[in-house]
Structure formats: C-alpha cells, structure tokens
Amino acid sequence: MPSFDIVSTFDIQELDNAVNITAREVTTRYDLRDQSCKISLNKTDKTILVEAKNEMALKAMTDILQNRSVNRKLSVKIFEFKEVESASGMSVRQAINLKEGITKDNAKKINTLIKNLKLKVQSQIQGEQLRVTAKKIDDLQNVIEQLKKSNIDIHLDFVNFKK
C-alpha cells in the first residue's frame, strides 16, 4: 500500500554553513563593521546566539541569516526567535531556537487538515512524525500538495514515499 511520512527536520551542516557565511558577510559589510557583531551556533542545544551593539545591527544580522538559510535550502520556519535582551556593555543579544520534530498539537492539526480533505487516506501519528497511507498514489500527492499550501507554522518534509 502506498505511503509516506511527514517529518520536521533540517540539515545541521547546511545550517552551520549558513551561520558561517553570515559571520563572514557581517565582517565585510560597512554598516556592521564597528557594531561588535557575533553569531554562534550551539549544535548540542540547537540554538543560535546573535549579539550586536544595537538592535538595528541585530536585525540586520538575523535578516542575513534568514537569507543565507534560504539560499542553502533551509526553511525559515525552523527559527523560533526569542525576545531581544540586554547584554553587557550596552549591547543586545537574541537567542534563536531551532525547531525540529512535530509536536502532538501540530500533529493533531495536520491530522485534522488531512481528514478535512475528504480523500480516501489514513493518517496516524507515530512519535514525532505522521504516516499517511492510501490505495492511490494520486491521493497521497494531493495530500502533499495541500499541506504545502497550508499555513502550518512548522517546516514539513515528506519522506519515505513508497509505491
């Protein structure tokens, strides 16, 4: 029976490349040269820490990071921006959590969205992923198309497509 899995993952190496490119670009930009800009990725905690002298420079750095991530085929939906906080020496910092996996609430939303399509498909939650099965491959492709169009606030990948 044809099936596929819905997961929410990202490539940590591509994200590391995006962070490194952002750090390099910040050093070459004239408007950010004297702003004490720093960006670092913590792979174990799956967080990014961005520091700068003021909020304008911080915003510019996060914009660069998002653009470089898109260039590396990463979705900006993986970023969960925390509040900007004051740091030492009149500087500011912002933590960015990286979202991976589908929570129970989001899995239920996706499940009801699939059921509302009124197609002959079955979907079941399996930990941090969903498995969708159907008799027709066209129905599965229709589900993928509709999920891509939906406004779910997490990044979705469709893997293990079996015919």
N, C-alpha and C positions, 0 to 999 in steps of 0.2 A: 504494500500500500504506500503510495507517495507521501512523503512528509518532509518537513524542515523544522529547524529550531530557531527561535527568536532569542537572541542574547544581546547584552550590552557590554561590549569590551572595546579596548583601544590598544594600539601597539605602543608599548612603553618606550621602545627605541626611537620610533618616529617622534614621540613627544619630547624625548631627550634632545633629539636633533633640532626640533623647533625652539626649545629653550636656549640651546647653544647659539643658534642663528640669531635669536632675539638679543642675546647678550652681546654678540658681535656687532649687530646693527646699532645697538644703543651707543656703543663706543664711537661709532663713526658719524652719528647724527649730530649736527651742530647745536640744535636746540636742547639736546640732552647731555652735552659734553660735561658741563660743570654741575650736574644735578645729583651726583653720588648714586647713580642708578645701579642696582644689583638685582639679579634674578637667579633663583636656585631651585632645583628640583630635588625633592626627597623621595626616592623610589620606594622606600620601605613604608612610609606613611602615605604615599601617593598624594603629596601636596606640593604646591609651588609657592614660594615666598618671593614677593616683589617688594623692593624698597627703593625709595627716592626721597629727594629733599622736599618736594611739594606734590600736591595732588594732581596737578597738570602733567607733570613728568610721569607720575604713576599711571595715569590714564593712558598716556601715550605708549607706555611700555606694555600695558595689557592689550591695547589695540594691535601693537606689533606682534605680540604673542598669538593673538587670535588669527591674524592674517597669515603668519608663518605656519600655524597649525592647519589652517585650511589648505595652504599650499602643499602640506605634507599629507593630505587626505585624511585629516582628523576632524571630527565634528566639534563645533564649539559648544555643543550640548554636554560635553564631558566636563566642562568647567563649572564649578559652583563657587562663585565669588563671595567671599566673606566681607564684612564691613572694613572700611579703611580705619586703621588705628594709628595713634601717635606712637612714635618710636623715639629713641634717644637723639639728642642734638637737633631738635626741631624738624626731624624727618618723619615720614609716614611709611607705613607698610601695609600690605594686604596679603592675606593668605588665600590661596585658591585650592579648594579640594577637588579631587578628580573623581568623578562618579563612574563606578563600574558595577555591573550586575543590575538585575531588575528586582526592585523591592516587591513585597507582597501587594501593596496598594497599587503600584503601577502594573503588576501582573494582572490584577483583577480588572483594571481599566482596559488593558489590552484585550483581555478575555471577553469582556462585555462588548467592546468595539467589534471584535471578530464575530460574536454571536449576532450583533445587530446588522451584519451584512446579509443575513438570511441566505447564506451559502451552505452547501452540504459539506461542512468541515467540522472536525472536532479539534478542540484545543485543550491542553491540560498543562498545569503549572508543575514544573519539575525543578524545585530549588530556586535558583536564580535565572531560570530560563523557561521558555514555553515551547512545547512541541505541538505543531499543527499537522494534522493528517487529513487526507481526503481521498476519494476514489479518482478524482480528475485532477490532473496537473494544472489545468486552466483555473480551477477554483483556488488552488494554492497561489498561483501567480497573481490572481485578483486580490487575494488577501494581502500579499506583499505590497502590491501597488497602492491599496487603500491605506495600509499602515504607513507607507512613506508619505502619503498626502496628509495624514492626521497630524494634529498639533500636540503630540505627546512630548513632554519636556525632557525626555532622555534619548540618548543615541541608541538606535536599534540596528543590529546586524542580523542578517538572515543566513544561517549556516546549515551544513549537513543536508542539503537538498537531495533527497533520494527519490528516484523514479520507480 
